Amino acid sequence: MGILLLKKQDHQLDKKTKFIFVTGGVVSSIGKGLTASSLASLLEAHDYKLSMMKCDPYINVDPGTMSPYQHGEVYVTDDGAETDLDLGHYERFTNVKLSKEHSLTAGRVYEKVIAKERRGDYLGGTVQVIPHITNEIKERILAASKDVDISIIEIGGTVGDIEGLPFIEAIRQLKKDLGDENCIYIHVTYVPFIKAAGELKSKPTQHSVKELRSVGIQPDFLICRSEHPLPEELKKKVALFCNVELGHVVGAPDSNHIYQVPLKLAKEKLDLKVLKSLRLDSKKTDLSRWNGIVDSLENPKNEIRVAIVGKYVNLKESYKSVHEALVHGGLPEKTRVHISYVDSETINESNIQERFSNVQALVVPGAFGQRGSEGMIQTVKYARENNIPYLGICFGLHMAVVEFARNECGLQASSREFESSEEAKITDFVIDLMEDQKQKSGLGGTMRLGAFPCELKTGSHVHKIYAKDQIYERHRHRYEFNNKYKEQLEKQGLVFSGHYKKGELVEVIELSDHPFFIAVQFHPEFLSKPRAPHPLFQNLIEVALKESQK
Ligand code: GLN
């Protein structure tokens, strides 16, 4: 069978884009995404325009249908793509604008190739991993890298995984297609510390590089994650055994804060070395903003305790963006935000006082399904009645509405989401499905997804906090506030302070006689950056601090 190569024009990018391919070795969860994002932020400081992309080798079409326990939170982009949480790191650390194009799974690739085959696009050919799957991957990578100077492509998983092979093969071919001077490979690996020997060990890294070389990729850089700093001798050994220049073996020991990583990599001159390898000029960079962030984290003036009350608390990655947004909220006033995770299933009327005695603010984040919801409703009640600052996010708005409807309006209130499991006594679905949602079937990609405008009510808390009449925030949900109950709830004092489409959908609720009781239908956590904290989180921390000092 003839080998099908990409057509010439498929490779033509508008600009001469340079590529950095990032792979991972030895174990997963070593911070490939953080390393890639930190490097990207350094390269932006040299005035280059970047894009970043994550390729995930699993067969799911996107991570949207996965339980948060599997891969942590589902991150949502402006255009409504449900993506891997690494895209959150990319956006938090850099100025890149991400969209559907920047998150690719093997499932999406196979879906596309199979659809083409069914249409007859392959003209009777045998459809194979090489070249059809790899060509599709290459085309997607090139399409996601238009109009930028440097494109960073992170391959999920660990080198050696069966699923990852087509992606590795695709990036191997791309260097041949695009030219040596336009592509580099960075392998992020792990150097374990063996306590009994009191030593860092390089053997797993050697094996990982061997694995990579067996599929035709010689890494240009090795970023060695470790518990302790890498001694020069060990770097020399790694360089020799892995055939990598000594200066390209970069130590990346554990940091106290993720926002230290860009500064640590800058200290190792990773940005300068990478630019040199890509034949790009470097500049004198100004990293004072990163220094300011680290200073604020290391030398706080204030401290505050916030509890995230949710149902996926066994895996903290499930609340990655909420966690980071809370930390960002404390940065301007140099407030260290201690975050505790409370399993809402363990909260009840009799223990709530004691469980939250040490907490100055409460957050109920997004969730799906009824399990744990009663504990969240108790949490809302406690925050509302005791003037504890409360931020409800998506499901956290649903629970706030149900609580208010039950306890202030005497309704038998619940969410339609729980209908199948509710007893017959529930008569008031204050949270309900809208007509357009009822018509959608299946779970994948069927929610209200992405950024929508929201008009803020003049004079409301949120209006003052955002200092804007209209905002754009990202969404990921099916159920909405049921407008049938609006008047009744309003009469009892609930303020509807944000709307989509001239009042059609409720986006924000609040209480005017409370220091901070705000719940939003959207996910503000996705827009917060350390260098630009989100106003809602910043205000929550400021109010909580002020209240705690009373
Ligand atoms: N389960 C709710 C819904 O689908 C809330 C979703 C969320 O919190 N992201 O509407």
Residues whose N, C-alpha, C, O or C-beta is under 5 A from the ligand:
A	BS01	LIG	G366 A367 F368 G369 I393 C394 F395 R476 H477 R478 Y479
